[in-house]
Amino acid sequence: MDVKDKKRKIRLNTMQLIALGFFGVIFLGGILLWLPWCNEQPIRFIDAMFTSVTAVCVTGLVTITPATQFTLLGKVILLILIQIGGVGVIACTIAFFVLLKKRITIRERAIIQQAYSMENLSGMVKFILRIIKGTLVMEFIGGVLFALEFVPDFGWVRGIWYSVFHSISAFCNAGIDILGTDSMIHYQNSVPINIAIMGLIVFGGLGFVVWYDVGANIRRVISEHQPLRRMFTRLQLQSKVVLVMTATLILIGAACFLGLEHNNPETMQGMSWGNKIMASFFQSVTTRTAGFATISQDGLTSGSKLVGCILMFIGGSPGGTAGGVKTTTVALLLILSLSVIRGSNHTECFGRKIARDVVRTGTAIVLITFITLMAGVVAITILEPKEDFLRILYEATSAMATVGLTADLTPQLCDASHVILMIMMYIGRIGPITMALVFGGKGSSEKALRDLPEKRIMVG
């Protein structure tokens, strides 16, 4: 075997690069957060590593209180980990290469193409730079809105620092705050804070590909003086599905939370109806993988926790900062079910036929994610036999979908349960299918191309 064959043999595929990239950043972040000058008081290594996992995987579950545990240096490192985790290791690496004026090779462009499911290799670097620029613009706008409340409350220096930190945390759907133990409950009636967080969560969760598509169509409508209503019809299929599903889930979630919590003394009973509606929308948006809370999550009714688990499991949209099985995947399965009911042989959406391999992948994503989630829930239930099952399910779903909402259970769990949550956050961030391909590979071409006799089995 010559040198070229050896290099070809050890070359990693895109899935393995993504998995190793996130793991490397997590491990380095855990080491840094463990150092004495990053902490106000001694921290256990497992807690430092848990914090690094929750930051890079943009989750938000914590075993310590970041506001009191970390020094300014520790909080800055935490913020960098959140930013890297939100934008993505590959995007950050490419941006770093561009700053160093390093040439982006064909292989690196192919990695970007696979990571963001792009159709061709052209415009890859330009696409990444637009992601970075768009991210910075959105975080700046969010920071300004946060500053309207934080500067009067904490002064210019600390207020601006808090605004920057929480704007990045919200846009990256991390949900990590440095205000204390009550998340955003103190600001539950603040319109600027609620608008800032909800806006950043939604835009961060839409996906960068949808940004690119919507932006291009807006520019076309303006330059060609076309009616605004034509913009939606010209969008790509993914953008249409993402926008429709996002709006639908936010509205349904808000209606459910308002109906279930409006008279709950532990959450919304004492609020005005205007604030109840705002809190309901906030809860609906934040369960889509953000992790900030303006009402007590432990005080939610059982019905609200179940609705929350469903919304967390669905998550945001592909190619963005959100987790979950993604809106497009759920939409795909709903459309598939309707096609079966109607007796159609094709999965159709907005006048287009969806490829069979996409349908198969979507089905596999939901099934593998559900199996992984249930395995984690069972394991934690065994380790924590005295804990309420619904609280465990809420916490485990929050970890698997990289949400970060907590029913005040995570700090009470044992170290073994924390390890399980870390594994679930990691798998949830890089994706169950990615994790499966890391160890399973793509399979041999002979198996992929072989044709076997077809048989039928009974289902349903």
C-alpha positions in Angstrom: 0.0 0.0 0.0 1.5 3.3 -1.1 1.3 6.6 0.8 -1.6 7.9 -1.3 -3.7 4.8 -0.5 -2.9 5.2 3.2 -4.0 8.8 3.1 -7.2 7.9 1.3 -7.9 5.2 3.8 -7.6 7.4 6.9 -9.4 10.4 5.3 -12.5 11.2 7.4 -15.9 11.7 5.8 -18.0 14.9 6.5 -20.0 13.3 9.2 -16.9 12.1 11.1 -15.4 15.6 10.8 -18.5 17.3 12.2 -18.6 14.8 15.1 -14.9 15.1 15.9 -15.0 18.9 15.5 -17.7 19.3 18.1 -16.1 16.8 20.4 -12.7 18.6 20.2 -14.3 22.0 20.9 -16.2 20.5 23.8 -13.2 18.9 25.4 -11.0 22.0 25.0 -13.9 24.1 26.4 -14.2 21.8 29.4 -10.5 22.0 30.2 -10.6 25.8 30.0 -13.7 26.2 32.2 -12.1 23.9 34.8 -9.1 26.2 35.2 -8.9 28.1 38.5 -8.8 31.6 37.0 -12.1 30.9 35.2 -13.9 30.2 38.4 -15.0 32.2 41.5 -14.9 28.9 43.5 -13.6 25.4 42.9 -15.5 23.4 40.2 -15.6 19.7 39.6 -14.3 18.5 36.3 -17.6 16.8 35.4 -19.4 20.1 36.0 -17.0 22.0 33.8 -17.3 19.4 31.1 -21.1 19.4 31.4 -21.1 23.2 31.0 -18.9 23.0 28.0 -21.2 20.4 26.4 -24.3 22.5 27.1 -22.6 25.6 25.6 -21.2 24.0 22.4 -24.4 22.0 21.9 -26.3 25.2 22.5 -28.6 23.5 25.1 -28.7 25.5 28.3 -29.0 22.8 31.0 -26.5 23.5 33.8 -25.4 21.8 37.0 -24.0 25.1 38.4 -25.1 28.7 38.3 -22.9 30.4 35.6 -23.6 33.9 37.0 -21.9 33.1 40.3 -19.6 30.3 39.3 -17.5 31.8 36.6 -15.2 34.8 36.5 -15.3 37.3 33.7 -12.8 35.2 31.8 -14.9 32.1 32.3 -18.0 33.8 31.1 -16.1 35.1 28.0 -15.0 31.5 27.2 -18.5 30.3 27.8 -19.8 32.9 25.3 -17.2 31.9 22.7 -18.3 28.2 23.1 -21.9 29.2 22.6 -21.1 31.2 19.4 -19.0 28.3 17.9 -21.7 25.8 18.8 -24.5 28.0 17.3 -22.9 29.0 14.0 -21.2 25.6 13.7 -17.7 24.3 13.8 -17.4 24.1 10.0 -18.7 27.6 9.4 -16.3 29.0 12.1 -13.4 27.1 10.6 -14.0 28.4 7.1 -14.4 31.9 8.4 -11.1 31.6 10.2 -9.5 30.3 7.0 -10.9 33.3 5.1 -9.5 35.7 7.7 -6.1 34.1 7.3 -6.5 34.4 3.5 -6.1 30.6 3.2 -7.3 29.0 0.0 -10.5 26.9 0.5 -10.0 23.6 -1.3 -12.5 21.6 -3.3 -12.7 19.0 -0.5 -13.5 21.7 2.0 -16.1 23.1 -0.3 -17.6 19.6 -0.6 -17.7 19.4 3.2 -19.7 22.7 3.4 -22.0 21.4 0.7 -22.8 18.2 2.6 -23.0 19.9 6.0 -25.6 22.5 4.8 -27.3 20.2 2.2 -26.5 22.6 -0.7 -27.2 21.5 -4.3 -23.8 22.5 -5.8 -20.3 23.6 -4.9 -20.5 27.1 -6.3 -20.8 30.0 -3.8 -19.9 27.9 -0.8 -17.5 30.4 0.8 -19.8 33.3 0.0 -22.7 31.4 1.7 -20.6 30.9 4.8 -19.6 34.5 4.9 -23.2 35.5 4.6 -24.0 33.3 7.6 -21.4 35.0 9.7 -22.5 38.5 8.6 -26.2 37.7 9.1 -25.4 36.3 12.5 -23.5 39.4 13.7 -26.3 41.7 12.4 -29.0 39.8 14.2 -27.0 39.6 17.4 -26.3 43.3 17.2 -30.0 44.2 16.8 -30.9 41.8 19.7 -28.2 43.4 21.8 -29.7 46.9 21.3 -33.1 45.6 22.4 -31.6 43.9 25.5 -29.7 47.1 26.3 -33.0 49.1 26.6 -33.6 47.1 29.9 -30.2 46.0 31.0 -28.4 49.4 30.8 -30.9 51.1 33.1 -30.8 48.1 35.5 -27.0 47.4 35.6 -25.3 50.5 34.2 -23.5 51.0 30.9 -20.6 48.6 31.2 -22.4 45.6 32.8 -25.6 46.4 30.9 -23.8 46.2 27.5 -21.9 43.1 28.5 -25.2 41.4 29.6 -26.9 42.5 26.4 -24.1 41.0 24.2 -24.0 37.8 26.1 -27.8 37.1 26.1 -28.2 38.3 22.5 -25.7 35.7 21.4 -27.1 33.1 23.7 -30.6 33.7 22.4 -29.7 33.7 18.7 -27.7 30.5 19.1 -30.7 29.0 20.9 -28.5 28.2 23.9 -30.6 29.6 26.6 -27.7 30.1 29.0 -27.9 33.3 31.1 -25.6 35.0 33.6 -28.4 36.8 35.6 -28.9 34.2 38.3 -31.1 31.1 38.9 -34.4 32.5 37.6 -33.6 32.9 33.9 -35.7 35.7 32.5 -38.6 35.4 35.0 -37.7 38.9 36.4 -38.3 40.3 32.9 -41.5 38.4 32.1 -43.4 41.6 31.6 -40.7 43.4 29.6 -41.8 43.9 26.0 -38.2 44.7 24.7 -36.7 41.6 26.3 -39.5 39.3 25.2 -39.4 40.6 21.6 -35.6 40.4 21.5 -35.5 36.8 22.7 -38.4 35.5 20.7 -37.1 37.3 17.5 -33.6 35.9 17.9 -34.8 32.4 18.7 -37.1 32.3 15.6 -34.5 33.8 13.2 -31.8 31.6 14.6 -34.0 28.5 14.3 -35.2 29.1 10.7 -32.0 27.9 9.2 -29.3 29.8 7.2 -30.5 28.3 3.9 -34.0 29.8 4.4 -32.3 33.2 5.2 -30.4 33.0 2.0 -33.5 32.1 0.0 -35.9 34.7 1.6 -33.2 37.4 1.3 -32.6 36.7 -2.4 -36.4 36.8 -3.1 -36.9 40.1 -1.2 -34.1 41.7 -3.3 -35.7 40.4 -6.5 -39.1 41.7 -5.5 -37.6 45.1 -4.8 -35.4 45.3 -7.9 -38.1 44.1 -10.3 -40.9 46.0 -8.6 -43.0 42.9 -8.2 -46.0 42.4 -5.9 -44.9 41.2 -2.4 -47.4 38.3 -2.6 -45.2 36.7 -5.3 -42.3 36.3 -3.0 -43.7 33.2 -1.2 -44.5 31.5 -4.5 -40.9 31.9 -5.7 -39.4 30.5 -2.5 -37.7 27.1 -2.5 -39.8 24.2 -1.2 -37.8 23.9 2.0 -38.3 27.6 2.8 -42.1 27.3 2.3 -42.3 24.3 4.5 -40.1 25.9 7.2 -42.1 29.1 7.3 -45.5 27.5 7.4 -44.5 24.9 10.0 -42.8 27.5 12.2 -45.8 29.8 12.2 -48.2 26.9 12.8 -46.3 25.5 15.7 -45.8 28.8 17.4 -49.6 29.6 17.2 -50.7 26.1 18.3 -48.1 26.1 21.1 -49.1 29.5 22.4 -52.8 28.6 22.4 -52.1 25.4 24.3 -50.0 27.1 26.9 -52.5 29.9 27.4 -55.4 27.5 27.8 -53.4 25.3 30.3 -51.6 27.9 32.3 -53.8 31.1 32.4 -55.3 30.1 35.8 -52.2 28.3 37.2 -51.1 30.1 40.4 -47.5 28.9 39.9 -47.1 30.4 36.5 -49.6 32.9 34.9 -52.6 33.4 37.3 -51.4 36.8 38.6 -50.6 38.3 35.2 -52.8 40.6 33.1 -54.3 39.0 29.9 -51.8 40.9 27.8 -48.9 39.5 29.7 -50.4 36.0 29.7 -50.6 36.1 25.9 -47.0 37.3 25.7 -45.8 34.7 28.2 -47.7 32.0 26.2 -46.0 33.0 23.0 -42.7 33.2 24.7 -43.1 29.7 26.1 -44.2 28.4 22.7 -41.1 29.9 21.0 -38.6 29.0 23.7 -39.6 25.3 23.7 -38.4 25.3 20.1 -34.8 24.7 21.4 -34.0 28.0 23.2 -34.1 27.4 26.9 -34.9 30.8 28.3 -37.9 30.9 30.6 -40.2 33.7 31.8 -42.4 31.4 33.9 -41.5 28.6 36.3 -41.0 25.3 34.3 -41.3 23.2 37.4 -44.6 24.9 38.1 -46.2 24.0 34.7 -49.2 21.7 34.7 -48.7 18.2 33.5 -50.5 19.0 30.2 -48.1 21.9 29.5 -45.1 19.8 30.2 -46.3 17.2 27.7 -47.0 19.9 25.1 -43.5 21.2 25.9 -42.0 17.8 25.3 -43.7 17.5 21.9 -42.6 21.0 20.8 -39.0 20.3 22.0 -38.9 17.0 20.2 -39.9 18.8 17.0 -37.4 21.6 17.5 -36.4 24.2 14.9 -35.4 23.9 11.2 -32.4 22.3 9.5 -29.3 24.3 8.8 -29.7 26.7 11.7 -28.9 26.9 15.4 -31.9 24.8 16.7 -32.1 21.2 17.6 -34.9 18.6 17.6 -35.9 16.4 14.7 -36.7 19.6 12.8 -39.9 21.2 11.4 -39.3 19.9 7.9 -39.0 16.3 9.1 -42.3 16.4 11.0 -44.0 18.1 8.0 -42.6 15.4 5.7 -44.1 12.6 7.9 -47.5 14.5 8.1 -47.5 14.8 4.3 -46.5 11.2 3.9 -49.4 10.1 6.2 -51.9 12.2 4.1 -50.5 10.6 0.9 -51.1 7.1 2.3 -54.6 8.0 3.4 -55.4 9.4 0.0 -53.9 6.3 -1.7 -51.2 8.3 -3.5 -48.0 6.7 -4.5 -46.1 10.0 -4.1 -45.3 12.4 -1.3 -46.4 15.7 -2.6 -46.1 19.2 -1.2 -46.8 22.6 -2.8 -47.1 21.0 -6.2 -43.8 19.2 -5.9 -42.9 15.5 -5.4 -40.5 14.8 -2.6 -37.7 12.3 -3.3 -38.1 8.9 -1.8 -34.7 8.9 -0.2 -35.6 12.1 1.6 -38.8 10.5 3.0 -36.7 7.4 4.1 -34.2 9.7 5.9 -36.9 11.7 7.6 -38.5 8.6 8.9 -35.2 7.2 10.2 -34.4 10.5 11.9 -37.6 10.5 13.9 -37.4 6.8 14.8 -33.7 6.9 15.8 -34.2 10.2 17.8 -37.2 8.7 19.6 -35.4 5.5 20.4 -32.4 7.4 21.7 -34.6 9.6 23.8 -36.5 6.7 25.3 -33.2 4.9 26.1 -32.0 8.0 27.9 -35.3 8.4 29.8 -35.2 4.7 30.9 -31.6 4.9 32.0 -32.2 8.1 34.1 -35.3 6.5 35.6 -33.3 3.5 36.7 -30.6 5.8 38.2 -33.2 8.2 39.8 -36.0 5.9 40.9 -37.5 8.5 43.3 -37.9 11.2 40.7 -41.2 12.0 39.0 -41.3 10.4 35.5 -42.7 13.5 33.7 -39.9 15.7 35.2 -37.3 13.2 33.9 -39.0 13.1 30.5 -39.1 16.9 30.3 -35.4 17.1 31.2 -34.3 14.3 28.9 -36.3 15.7 26.0 -34.8 19.2 26.7 -31.3 17.6 26.5 -32.0 15.5 23.4 -33.5 18.4 21.5 -30.8 20.8 22.8 -33.4 23.1 24.4 -32.2 23.7 27.9 -35.5 24.2 29.6 -35.4 22.6 33.0 -37.9 21.6 35.6 -35.2 22.3 38.2 -34.1 18.7 38.1 -30.7 18.7 36.4 -28.7 20.0 39.4 -30.3 17.3 41.6 -29.3 14.4 39.4 -26.3 12.1 40.1 -23.1 12.2 38.0 -24.1 9.1 36.0 -27.4 10.8 35.0 -25.3 13.9 34.0 -23.2 11.8 31.8 -26.3 10.4 30.1 -27.6 14.0 29.5 -24.2 15.0 28.1 -24.4 12.1 25.6 -27.9 13.0 24.6 -27.0 16.7 24.2 -24.1 15.7 22.0 -26.1 13.4 19.8 -28.9 15.9 19.6 -26.5 18.7 18.4 -24.8 16.7 15.6 -27.9 14.7 14.8 -28.7 11.0 15.3 -28.2 10.2 11.6 -24.8 11.9 11.7 -23.9 9.9 14.8 -25.0 6.6 13.1 -23.0 7.4 10.0 -19.9 8.2 12.1 -19.8 4.6 13.3 -21.7 2.9 10.4 -20.3 4.6 7.4 -22.2 4.9 4.2 -22.1 1.2 3.5 -20.5 -0.5 0.5 -21.6 0.4 -3.0 -22.4 -3.3 -3.7 -25.0 -3.5 -0.9 -26.5 -0.1 -2.0 -26.9 -1.3 -5.6 -28.0 -4.9 -5.2 -31.6 -5.8 -6.0 -33.3 -8.4 -3.9 -36.7 -10.2 -4.4 -39.6 -8.1 -3.1 -41.9 -9.5 -0.4 -44.7 -7.9 1.7 -45.4 -8.1 5.4 -48.5 -7.0 7.3 -48.4 -3.6 9.0 -50.9 -1.6 11.0 
